[in-house]
Amino acid sequence: MSYYVDEKGYYGEFGGAYIPEMLYPNTEELRQNYLEIMAAPSFKEEFHQLLKDYVGRPTPLYFAERLSNKYNTKIYLKREDLNHTGAHKVNNTIGQILMAKKLGKNRIIAETGAGQHGVATATVCALMGIECVVYMGEVDIARQAPNVARMKMLGAEVRPALSGSRTLKDATNEAIRDWINNPVDTHYIIGSVVGPHPYPDMVARFQSVISEEIKAQLLEKEGRKNPDYVVACVGGGSNAAGAYYHFLDTPEVGIIAVEAAGKGIHSGESAATSALGKVGIIHGSKTLLMQTPDGQITEPYSISAGLDYPGVGPLHAHLFKSGRGEFISITDDEAMTAGLTLCQLEGIIPAIESSHGLAILEQRKFKSDDIVVMNLSGRGDKDLQNYIDYFKL
Ligand SMILES: Cc1ncc(COP(=O)(O)O)c(C=O)c1O
């Protein structure tokens, strides 16, 4: 069984491009060109040069000794939090802004939840001198205020999404609406491995630099390329897709995906898609999503804006359905506690999204000689107010 996308844009039964006719020319233009553009030596060179000199890659693979001692296993942290702009999102936006330029686009739109993707998009637009509009749910605008200010400073216009739960799903709806109205000059930089084909594959390829580096760094540190497990949190699934990418067809490497259980899987306030989702279509992709018995999308909830999404990318739906991936759900409380533990044991303040990944260490036991790579997708600066409120600091 393959875990990579097929020619029609499917991962097993999931994926495809379920889009309104008006969007067909946009996605078709991208589908026909993306692989060729990405394979061109000049594109690769510019992408990797920017990742190195502008983003600061490779990010370290850090052996977390005190955390390892606490949980009696060998834990490495892949430090995506050290990227310019504070998370993995910038790997993808660097790739997509270069793609947009190759396609001759002069206006960029994006959606954002935690604001990390919005900041990463505003950043590359400033870098290239291209107009940028970011859609963001009104609720997320309130809980991620520092990132809203950063986007504005970088010259982007932040447009609030006022419908539904006023979070990531609704921001995505608004961005798609904009793209339908501006099909010729605008490129939509989707921020995760979601959306119609070829987005999930294109974004996974840009993020795959994470697992490419893990392999080389582990070889240097441990004399072997493959860890026993790779762990990542899953909102739409882009940091996870990047961390898993080069291990997907290596069954000895366990893949662990961590979702947000919010106030509890069955509390009615959760974003645990694998536990609660059924097959359906969201934002142009056939995947697992949380829905009512008559197929209306359920409003998700998580303390973490980046994980507050009612679906997962089609790759992750396939990893779940096929059993290749192990899926674990973590509550708000478990994530916040794990975030504080990392601060106090390693001196690293993680994004709340990343704290969900760390929290599995309390419940998922590993052998003492297992090598567990945790993808630390982002830093906690944007979440400071949430941490302050939660711990009454
Ligand atoms: C730090 C961080 N981690 C994880 C995510 C979740 O996104 P994804 O599942 O695409 O990696 C986000 C989204 O905003 C984020 O900011």
The ligand as a Gaussian input file, in Angstrom:
#p B3LYP/6-31G(d) Opt

LIG

0 1
 C        2.683000      25.962000      15.916000
 C        1.636000      25.241000      15.151000
 N        1.621000      23.897000      15.176000
 C        0.686000      23.188000      14.504000
 C       -0.317000      23.812000      13.785000
 C       -1.332000      22.972000      13.104000
 O       -1.240000      22.983000      11.711000
 P       -0.764000      21.743000      10.905000
 O       -1.551000      20.559000      11.368000
 O       -1.040000      22.070000       9.483000
 O        0.694000      21.560000      11.154000
 C       -0.347000      25.221000      13.731000
 C       -1.378000      25.915000      12.973000
 O       -1.533000      27.087000      12.967000
 C        0.660000      25.945000      14.428000
 O        0.691000      27.279000      14.425000

